[in-house]
């Protein structure tokens, strides 16, 4: 069975788990509400599994018979309102679910303090993607009693504008209980622009000859010579470069967003491409821009596209041609334009043509092929479960000079079935990149599921979707000449 979130009772005799047992099809692609059931296992006889909660998760023992858990109350049209409940496991499945947290807030991931009190993560007011949030729209840790009364707000006064999540309880040597939790690094005031620390956080590496450091940001990209790293901060407002001179911002926006930086593949060109405009809003203009000499701190920007929604640029090895995705003719397809002057040098040439979405493209090191992600195998699929988008993307190769030469590398899992004609919906394979020698592709995919009870992730409602894990695909390059 697929069991998650194990919790051992205080007397050490019982194990509670959130499980996909008895759920036909197992994990079906859900990325927030896994729709698990809670079973209690007798540790003296682990084959003895008692179903105690239908559609519940994150079990936590308040005593040897009181079990707290969270439950998704609303499942209509993607609306969600989670609450924390408890049951008496001695009464089995017949036990009444008793709500602990108020109905007008969302509460998840309980950590029992005792049989009558529990620490939870709350979201008191919902918010939408891209919306600037107030303190009640962040996740905070609070303590409630089984009488449905709030006892203590733990984190609101410490860091009101940050997400706090996954509370836990520990007991010190004196028997006193303490509440711990995780917290995202978020600025209290976005006008104080400190979302990226200017000093690297060093991490001990498993390999002595490999240095590892961590810095806050997304969309990392190495220059062709491997000496410069560019990335975007978590607010999608600034572009940063790290090299032998240190870490510094090379481009900043007061409005809109910036994402997906990528270097010109010709080492002689100190050029960085970025996407500028509203993220994840395909009906609005989004432009590909060029930053000249970002390594020298020059943030002079040149817009390469004229209209529509354009993103994810990549140049050929010489740095003269640039492939990107655009919706200028309706659906998102791939186009090629001049890498230095953009559409000022002439109209972009269409590479793919279909009523689907082709995106996340990259030119191969040998210049012959372009790898990209596409939902062309199933472009009209309806939304399933709690997926924010249909998103069943696979990975393809197309010849840069002969669009009729197309290779499917890896499909999504949208069409998998099990006996009983039950559909499975994992399979978002995306963001493909070539290795420097062109013999391997790396992709992100949710084929191995996403996370143990991913509702526990802190900014889930403010992310498009999680991508799961990183996979390598070896290519038969003899057939791709």
Secondary structure in CASP SS format (residue, H / E / C, confidence):
PFRMAT SS
TARGET T0000
AUTHOR 0000-0000-0000
METHOD secondary structure of the structure
MODEL  1
X C 1.00
X C 1.00
X E 1.00
X E 1.00
X E 1.00
X E 1.00
X E 1.00
X E 1.00
X C 1.00
X C 1.00
X C 1.00
X C 1.00
X C 1.00
X E 1.00
X E 1.00
X E 1.00
X E 1.00
X E 1.00
X E 1.00
X C 1.00
X C 1.00
X C 1.00
X C 1.00
X C 1.00
X C 1.00
X C 1.00
X C 1.00
X C 1.00
X C 1.00
X C 1.00
X C 1.00
X C 1.00
X C 1.00
X C 1.00
X C 1.00
X C 1.00
X E 1.00
X E 1.00
X E 1.00
X E 1.00
X E 1.00
X E 1.00
X C 1.00
X C 1.00
X E 1.00
X E 1.00
X E 1.00
X E 1.00
X E 1.00
X E 1.00
X E 1.00
X E 1.00
X E 1.00
X C 1.00
X C 1.00
X C 1.00
X E 1.00
X E 1.00
X E 1.00
X E 1.00
X E 1.00
X C 1.00
X C 1.00
X C 1.00
X C 1.00
X E 1.00
X E 1.00
X E 1.00
X E 1.00
X E 1.00
X E 1.00
X E 1.00
X C 1.00
X C 1.00
X C 1.00
X C 1.00
X C 1.00
X C 1.00
X C 1.00
X C 1.00
X C 1.00
X E 1.00
X E 1.00
X E 1.00
X E 1.00
X E 1.00
X E 1.00
X E 1.00
X H 1.00
X H 1.00
X H 1.00
X H 1.00
X H 1.00
X H 1.00
X C 1.00
X C 1.00
X C 1.00
X E 1.00
X E 1.00
X C 1.00
X C 1.00
X C 1.00
X C 1.00
X C 1.00
X C 1.00
X E 1.00
X E 1.00
X E 1.00
X E 1.00
X E 1.00
X E 1.00
X E 1.00
X C 1.00
X C 1.00
X C 1.00
X C 1.00
X E 1.00
X E 1.00
X E 1.00
X E 1.00
X E 1.00
X E 1.00
X E 1.00
X C 1.00
X C 1.00
X C 1.00
X C 1.00
X C 1.00
X C 1.00
X C 1.00
X C 1.00
X C 1.00
X C 1.00
X C 1.00
X H 1.00
X H 1.00
X H 1.00
X C 1.00
X C 1.00
X E 1.00
X E 1.00
X E 1.00
X E 1.00
X E 1.00
X E 1.00
X C 1.00
X C 1.00
X C 1.00
X C 1.00
X E 1.00
X E 1.00
X E 1.00
X E 1.00
X C 1.00
X C 1.00
X C 1.00
X C 1.00
X C 1.00
X C 1.00
X C 1.00
X C 1.00
X C 1.00
X C 1.00
X E 1.00
X E 1.00
X E 1.00
X E 1.00
X E 1.00
X E 1.00
X E 1.00
X E 1.00
X C 1.00
X C 1.00
X C 1.00
X C 1.00
X C 1.00
X E 1.00
X E 1.00
X E 1.00
X E 1.00
X E 1.00
X E 1.00
X E 1.00
X C 1.00
X C 1.00
X C 1.00
X C 1.00
X C 1.00
X C 1.00
X C 1.00
X C 1.00
X C 1.00
X C 1.00
X C 1.00
X C 1.00
X C 1.00
X C 1.00
X C 1.00
X C 1.00
X C 1.00
X E 1.00
X E 1.00
X E 1.00
X C 1.00
X C 1.00
X C 1.00
X C 1.00
X C 1.00
X C 1.00
X C 1.00
X C 1.00
X E 1.00
X E 1.00
X E 1.00
X C 1.00
X C 1.00
X C 1.00
X E 1.00
X E 1.00
X E 1.00
X E 1.00
X E 1.00
X C 1.00
X C 1.00
X C 1.00
X C 1.00
X C 1.00
X C 1.00
X E 1.00
X E 1.00
X E 1.00
X E 1.00
X C 1.00
X C 1.00
X C 1.00
X C 1.00
X C 1.00
X E 1.00
X E 1.00
X E 1.00
X E 1.00
X E 1.00
X E 1.00
X C 1.00
X C 1.00
X E 1.00
X E 1.00
X E 1.00
X E 1.00
X E 1.00
X E 1.00
X E 1.00
X C 1.00
X C 1.00
X C 1.00
X C 1.00
X C 1.00
X E 1.00
X E 1.00
X E 1.00
X E 1.00
X E 1.00
X E 1.00
X C 1.00
X C 1.00
X C 1.00
X C 1.00
X C 1.00
X C 1.00
X C 1.00
X E 1.00
X E 1.00
X E 1.00
X E 1.00
X E 1.00
X E 1.00
X E 1.00
X C 1.00
X C 1.00
X C 1.00
X C 1.00
X C 1.00
X C 1.00
X C 1.00
X C 1.00
X E 1.00
X E 1.00
X E 1.00
X E 1.00
X E 1.00
X E 1.00
X E 1.00
X C 1.00
X H 1.00
X H 1.00
X H 1.00
X C 1.00
X C 1.00
X C 1.00
X C 1.00
X E 1.00
X E 1.00
X E 1.00
X C 1.00
X C 1.00
X C 1.00
X C 1.00
X C 1.00
X E 1.00
X E 1.00
X E 1.00
X E 1.00
X E 1.00
X E 1.00
X E 1.00
X C 1.00
X C 1.00
X C 1.00
X C 1.00
X C 1.00
X E 1.00
X E 1.00
X E 1.00
X E 1.00
X E 1.00
X E 1.00
X C 1.00
X C 1.00
X C 1.00
X C 1.00
X C 1.00
X C 1.00
X E 1.00
X E 1.00
X E 1.00
X E 1.00
X E 1.00
X E 1.00
X C 1.00
X C 1.00
X C 1.00
X E 1.00
X H 1.00
X H 1.00
X H 1.00
X C 1.00
X C 1.00
X C 1.00
X E 1.00
X E 1.00
X C 1.00
X C 1.00
X C 1.00
X C 1.00
X C 1.00
X C 1.00
X C 1.00
X E 1.00
X E 1.00
X E 1.00
X E 1.00
X E 1.00
X E 1.00
X C 1.00
X C 1.00
X C 1.00
X C 1.00
X C 1.00
X E 1.00
X E 1.00
X E 1.00
X E 1.00
X E 1.00
X E 1.00
X C 1.00
X C 1.00
X C 1.00
X C 1.00
X C 1.00
X C 1.00
X C 1.00
X C 1.00
X C 1.00
X C 1.00
X C 1.00
X C 1.00
X C 1.00
X C 1.00
X C 1.00
X C 1.00
X C 1.00
X C 1.00
X C 1.00
X E 1.00
X E 1.00
X E 1.00
X E 1.00
X E 1.00
X E 1.00
X C 1.00
X C 1.00
X C 1.00
X C 1.00
X C 1.00
X C 1.00
X E 1.00
X E 1.00
X E 1.00
X E 1.00
X E 1.00
X C 1.00
X C 1.00
X C 1.00
X C 1.00
X C 1.00
X C 1.00
X E 1.00
X E 1.00
X C 1.00
X C 1.00
X C 1.00
X E 1.00
X E 1.00
X C 1.00
X C 1.00
X C 1.00
X C 1.00
X C 1.00
X E 1.00
X E 1.00
X E 1.00
X E 1.00
X E 1.00
X E 1.00
X C 1.00
X C 1.00
X C 1.00
X C 1.00
X C 1.00
X E 1.00
X E 1.00
X E 1.00
X E 1.00
X E 1.00
X E 1.00
X C 1.00
X C 1.00
X C 1.00
X C 1.00
X C 1.00
X C 1.00
X C 1.00
X C 1.00
X H 1.00
X H 1.00
X H 1.00
X C 1.00
X C 1.00
X C 1.00
X H 1.00
X H 1.00
X H 1.00
X C 1.00
X C 1.00
X C 1.00
X C 1.00
X C 1.00
X C 1.00
X E 1.00
X E 1.00
X E 1.00
X E 1.00
X E 1.00
X E 1.00
X C 1.00
X C 1.00
X H 1.00
X H 1.00
X H 1.00
X H 1.00
X C 1.00
END
